[in-house]
Amino acid sequence: MIAYRSVTCTPKRSMSLHRRSDFKKQVGPQSLIRKNHSGNKMGVTKEVTQQGNGPEPKKGANITVHCTGYTELPGQDLKKFWSTRDTNEPFSFNVGMGQVIRGWDEGFMSMKVGERAKLHLSSDYAYGAKGFPAWGIPANAPLMFDVEILSIN
């Protein structure tokens, strides 16, 4: 399991996010926790909940995924705002092309077909200062997505 601010490898081995090379091994070359000018963490952190056995998607590949999104506000319980699992209607998009929020592009590029993970996104890797009012996502809200790559089309 991976905590929000650290990465834990399977099985039962902790790994710090301080060294870029360690982070690459866990979540992929385009994912990195950074700090903004205020010193706040920004980026995406991945917690693998089920290992995949298929290939990783390449930039521009059309992928089909299941996902459930939650707001992850400090001091509050997770609040679900969307789920393809509830409707059993997977979502498809071209990964790495800016068709979705930045945290998805970076997170899914580090996954394999069949892998299921929790992606924790800082607000700037999600909907930022505007939020997404139609789904009840407030401005500057960090999000958590339970995601799975079903196929590369």
C-alpha positions in Angstrom: 0.0 0.0 0.0 1.0 3.6 -0.6 0.3 6.4 1.8 -0.6 9.8 0.4 2.9 11.2 1.1 5.1 8.2 0.6 5.4 5.2 -1.7 5.4 1.6 -0.4 6.4 -1.1 -2.8 5.0 -4.6 -2.8 5.7 -6.5 -0.7 6.1 -4.5 2.5 9.0 -2.3 1.5 9.0 1.4 2.0 10.5 3.9 -0.5 11.0 7.6 -0.1 10.0 10.0 -2.9 13.1 12.1 -2.4 15.1 10.5 -5.2 13.7 10.8 -8.7 15.1 7.4 -9.7 13.2 5.7 -6.9 10.0 7.4 -7.9 10.4 6.4 -11.5 10.6 2.8 -10.5 7.3 2.9 -8.7 5.0 5.1 -10.7 6.6 5.9 -14.1 8.9 8.4 -15.8 6.3 11.2 -16.1 5.1 11.1 -12.5 6.8 13.1 -9.8 5.8 14.8 -6.6 6.9 18.4 -6.9 6.6 21.5 -4.6 5.1 24.8 -5.8 6.4 28.2 -4.8 4.4 28.0 -1.5 6.1 24.7 -0.6 2.9 22.6 -1.1 3.1 19.2 -2.7 1.8 18.9 -6.2 1.5 16.0 -8.5 0.2 12.4 -8.5 0.9 9.5 -6.2 -0.1 6.0 -7.2 -1.1 3.2 -4.8 -1.2 -0.2 -6.6 -4.1 -2.3 -5.4 -3.9 -5.0 -8.1 -0.9 -5.8 -10.2 -1.4 -5.8 -14.0 0.1 -8.3 -16.4 -0.4 -6.5 -19.7 1.6 -3.8 -21.5 1.9 -0.1 -20.5 0.1 2.3 -22.8 2.3 4.5 -25.0 1.5 8.2 -25.4 -1.5 8.7 -27.7 -2.8 5.2 -27.3 -6.6 4.9 -26.8 -7.3 3.2 -23.5 -10.5 2.0 -21.9 -10.7 2.3 -18.1 -12.9 2.0 -15.1 -12.7 4.8 -12.6 -14.4 6.1 -9.5 -13.5 9.7 -8.4 -13.6 11.1 -4.9 -12.8 14.5 -3.4 -10.1 14.1 -0.8 -10.5 17.3 1.3 -8.4 17.6 4.5 -10.4 16.7 7.6 -13.3 15.3 5.6 -14.4 11.8 4.5 -13.9 10.9 0.8 -16.9 12.0 -1.3 -17.7 10.1 -4.5 -18.6 12.3 -7.4 -18.4 9.9 -10.4 -18.1 6.2 -11.2 -18.0 4.2 -14.4 -18.3 1.1 -12.2 -21.8 2.2 -10.9 -23.1 2.3 -14.5 -20.8 -0.4 -15.9 -19.9 2.0 -18.7 -16.1 2.2 -19.1 -14.5 5.4 -20.3 -12.1 5.6 -23.3 -9.6 8.3 -24.1 -6.2 8.9 -25.8 -3.7 8.9 -22.9 -0.9 11.5 -22.7 -2.6 13.9 -25.1 -4.3 16.4 -22.7 -7.8 15.0 -23.3 -8.2 14.4 -19.5 -6.8 16.0 -16.4 -3.0 16.0 -16.0 -3.0 13.5 -13.1 -4.8 11.0 -15.3 -2.4 11.4 -18.2 0.6 10.9 -15.9 -1.0 8.2 -13.7 -2.3 6.0 -16.5 0.9 6.2 -18.5 2.6 4.4 -15.6 0.1 1.6 -15.4 -0.3 -1.8 -17.1 -3.4 -3.4 -18.6 -5.2 -5.2 -15.7 -3.6 -3.0 -13.1 -5.9 -1.3 -10.5 -4.6 1.6 -8.5 -5.6 4.6 -6.4 -4.3 7.9 -7.9 -4.0 10.7 -5.4 -3.9 14.1 -7.3 -3.1 17.5 -6.0 -5.6 20.1 -7.1 -3.3 21.5 -9.9 -3.2 18.0 -11.4 -7.0 17.8 -11.2 -9.4 20.7 -11.8 -7.4 23.5 -10.1 -8.7 26.8 -9.0 -12.0 26.5 -11.0 -13.0 23.1 -9.6 -15.8 21.3 -11.4 -19.0 22.6 -9.9 -21.3 20.4 -12.0 -19.8 17.4 -10.2 -19.6 19.1 -6.8 -15.8 19.4 -6.9 -14.8 22.7 -5.1 -11.9 24.9 -6.2 -8.4 23.6 -5.3 -9.7 20.2 -4.3 -7.3 17.3 -4.2 -8.9 14.1 -5.7 -8.5 10.4 -5.4 -9.4 8.1 -8.2 -9.8 4.3 -8.0 -8.8 3.3 -11.5 -8.2 0.2 -13.7 -6.9 -0.1 -17.3 -9.2 -2.6 -19.0 -7.6 -2.5 -22.5 -5.4 -0.7 -24.9 -7.5 -0.3 -28.1 
